[in-house]
Amino acid sequence: MALSRKSTFLLAYIEQASSFSAISTRNSLNTAFCSKGIKELVISIVFLSSKSNIIINITPEFNSDFLVQNQAIIKGVLPLVTSYKVIIYGLPIHKFDIPEGMDLVLEEIKTFNKGLEPIS
């Protein structure tokens, strides 16, 4: 089960929300990706959650695996990021509606998404 192409990247952020600019952050991230040779826009939307976490939505051309592999680019723009999570949409979980189902989902994610380690 490869991860859905529609992904959200959630970043724990420790700076005050009042100094955050969604458009500036999105543009800075896309500029950083471009400077590394990635010509397509990677980030479509950036915003703050109610808990002051940065939420990054990516464009359809990229997936969560790409973001995990390129987290150094993101941390170059957002050096205060302490951790991150990938939120996955469209996971067909009905096939795993059995007692050991969640263990199988975690194993599928690890098997087909190298470098991604589910935490729950």
Buried (B, 14 or more C-beta within 10 A) or exposed (E): BEBBBBBBBBBBBEEEEEEBEEEEBBBBBBEBBEEEEBEEBBBEEBBBEEEBBBBBBBBEEBBBBBBBEBBEBBBBBBEEBEEBBBEBEEBEEEEBEEEEEEEBBBEBBEEEBEEBEBEE
